[in-house]
Amino acid sequence: MKALLLVDLQNDFLPGGALAVPGGDEVVPVANLLQLHFDRVIATQDWHPADHGSFASNYVGRQPGELVELAGQPQILWPAHCVQGTPGAELAPGLERPKIEKVFFKGVDPQVDSYSAFFDNAAQRSTGLAEYLRVTRINEVYIMGLATDYCVKFSALDAAQLGLRTTIIEDGCRGVELADGDSERAFEAMQQAGVDVVSSSEILAGSNLFPTAEGIPVSL
């Protein structure tokens, strides 16, 4: 069974947000269109406490983009973003939600960040997504969202490591690009790990392979 995984389509990652991803709003229509072609749709949300250790504002004299150590891992410092219960942490207002069966929260521990949809960066805490996929007998995931070079990449690498057939929807992702070429290098790393890369148009062209929940292919 195939599932669509929507990674961090949240206000703070959209234009005008605290950690805006260039063109982040452009992937929301892609998500809305593709949801119709999967039996299951799952989403993630960054859900940070205000004192999260990845926020530059929680250190004296530190700036976003600097490196520290957090939970024994190198940690890029970010602007405070997706703080629990704030408007910035909410899912994008234009995102259609009736098909989204479950939302998994990540980054909830102030002592460790969590780029992946599956585990924190220290690989100590599970979000519950892997267990959910196993129980619901999903063995293939299509991933899209924000941002290509961080949460999408690490989600895809973990999915592949878990033995799931994993595909990235290229035009459904946008990158932070702290350094030029970060997104391109992310795609290369994912492909080297056995992750497939497709476009939304390829999925739509083969929509007979993606039945609706009723088992009847969607007509385009």
C-alpha positions in Angstrom: 0.0 0.0 0.0 1.2 3.5 -0.9 1.1 6.6 1.3 1.7 10.3 0.6 3.8 11.9 3.4 3.5 15.7 3.6 6.5 17.1 5.5 6.2 20.3 7.5 3.8 22.3 5.4 3.5 24.9 8.1 3.1 28.7 8.2 6.6 29.4 9.5 8.1 27.7 6.5 6.0 29.7 4.0 6.9 33.2 2.7 6.6 35.7 5.6 7.2 33.0 8.2 9.9 32.9 10.8 12.0 30.4 8.8 10.6 31.0 5.3 11.7 28.5 2.6 11.9 30.3 -0.8 8.9 29.2 -2.9 7.5 27.1 0.0 4.0 28.1 -0.8 4.3 26.7 -4.3 4.2 23.1 -3.0 0.8 23.4 -1.3 -1.2 23.1 -4.6 0.9 20.1 -5.5 0.0 18.5 -2.2 -3.7 19.2 -2.7 -3.7 17.7 -6.2 -1.7 14.5 -5.2 -3.8 13.7 -2.1 -6.5 12.4 -4.4 -4.3 9.7 -5.7 -3.3 7.9 -2.5 -5.2 5.7 -0.1 -3.5 7.2 2.8 -2.1 10.7 3.4 0.0 11.5 6.5 1.5 14.8 7.6 4.2 16.0 10.0 4.6 19.2 12.0 7.6 20.7 13.6 6.3 21.2 17.2 9.0 22.9 19.2 8.9 24.1 22.8 9.9 27.7 23.2 13.1 26.8 24.9 14.3 24.5 22.1 18.0 24.1 21.8 18.0 24.7 18.1 16.9 28.3 18.4 19.6 30.9 18.2 17.6 33.1 20.5 18.1 30.7 23.4 21.9 31.4 23.4 23.6 34.5 24.4 25.4 36.1 21.4 24.5 33.4 18.9 23.0 34.0 15.5 21.0 31.8 13.1 23.3 29.7 10.9 26.0 29.2 13.6 26.9 25.7 14.7 26.6 24.3 18.3 26.4 20.8 19.7 23.0 19.4 20.8 22.5 15.9 22.1 26.0 15.0 20.9 25.2 16.1 17.3 26.3 19.1 15.3 23.4 21.5 15.4 22.6 24.4 13.1 21.0 27.3 15.0 17.7 28.5 13.5 15.4 31.4 14.1 12.7 30.4 16.6 10.0 28.7 14.5 7.0 26.4 14.7 6.7 26.9 18.5 3.9 24.8 20.0 0.5 26.4 19.9 1.5 29.4 17.8 0.1 30.4 14.4 3.5 29.7 12.8 3.3 26.1 13.8 -0.1 25.6 12.1 -0.5 23.8 8.8 -0.6 26.0 5.8 -4.0 27.6 5.4 -4.4 26.5 1.8 -3.7 22.9 2.6 -6.7 20.6 2.1 -7.0 18.3 5.1 -9.9 15.9 4.8 -7.6 13.2 3.4 -4.9 13.6 6.0 -5.4 10.7 8.4 -2.8 11.4 11.0 -0.3 14.1 11.9 3.0 13.2 13.6 4.8 15.8 15.7 8.6 16.1 15.8 11.1 18.3 17.5 9.2 18.2 20.8 12.2 17.6 23.0 14.1 20.8 23.8 17.4 18.9 24.0 17.5 17.4 20.5 16.3 18.5 17.1 14.3 16.2 14.8 14.6 16.7 11.1 13.3 13.3 10.2 9.7 12.4 10.2 10.6 9.2 11.9 13.3 9.8 14.6 15.1 12.6 16.3 18.6 13.6 15.2 20.1 11.4 17.9 18.1 8.4 16.8 16.7 8.0 20.4 13.1 9.0 20.1 10.6 7.7 17.5 7.7 10.0 16.4 5.6 6.9 16.0 5.4 7.1 12.2 7.4 3.9 11.6 5.1 2.0 13.9 2.0 3.5 12.2 3.2 2.5 8.8 3.9 -1.1 9.9 0.5 -1.5 11.6 -1.3 -0.1 8.5 0.7 -2.3 6.2 2.2 0.6 4.2 5.4 -0.4 2.5 5.8 2.4 0.0 6.0 6.2 0.8 6.0 9.2 -1.5 7.5 12.2 0.2 7.2 15.9 -0.4 7.3 19.1 1.6 9.7 21.4 3.3 12.6 21.6 3.2 14.4 19.5 0.7 17.8 19.8 2.2 16.8 19.1 5.8 13.5 17.5 6.9 12.6 16.0 3.5 16.1 14.5 3.0 16.4 13.0 6.5 12.8 11.6 6.3 13.6 9.9 3.0 16.9 8.5 4.2 15.3 7.0 7.3 12.4 5.6 5.3 14.8 3.9 2.9 16.8 2.6 5.9 13.6 1.1 7.4 13.1 -0.9 4.2 10.3 1.2 2.8 10.2 1.8 -1.0 10.7 5.5 -1.0 10.1 8.1 -3.6 10.6 11.9 -3.5 8.2 14.1 -5.5 10.7 16.7 -6.8 8.4 19.5 -7.7 6.7 19.1 -4.4 9.8 20.1 -2.4 11.7 23.4 -1.9 15.0 23.9 -0.1 16.4 26.3 2.5 19.7 26.5 0.6 21.9 27.9 3.4 24.7 27.1 0.9 24.2 27.2 -2.8 23.5 23.6 -4.1 22.3 22.2 -0.9 19.1 20.9 -2.4 20.9 19.4 -5.4 23.3 17.6 -3.0 20.3 16.4 -1.0 18.7 14.8 -4.0 22.0 13.1 -4.8 22.3 11.8 -1.3 18.8 10.4 -1.4 19.3 8.8 -4.7 22.5 7.2 -3.6 20.5 5.7 -0.7 18.1 4.1 -3.2 15.4 6.7 -3.1 13.5 7.3 -6.4 12.8 10.8 -7.6 9.7 11.6 -9.7 7.6 14.6 -10.7 3.9 15.1 -9.8 3.1 14.9 -13.5 4.5 11.4 -13.7 2.3 10.4 -10.8 -0.7 11.9 -12.5 0.1 10.3 -15.8 0.2 6.9 -14.1 -2.8 7.6 -11.9 -4.2 4.2 -12.6 -1.4 3.0 -10.3 -2.8 5.1 -7.5 -6.3 4.0 -6.6 -8.6 6.0 -4.4 -9.8 4.6 -1.1 -12.7 3.0 -2.9 -10.3 1.2 -5.2 -11.4 3.0 -8.3 -8.8 5.0 -10.2 -9.3 8.7 -10.3 -10.2 10.1 -13.7 -8.2 13.2 -14.8 
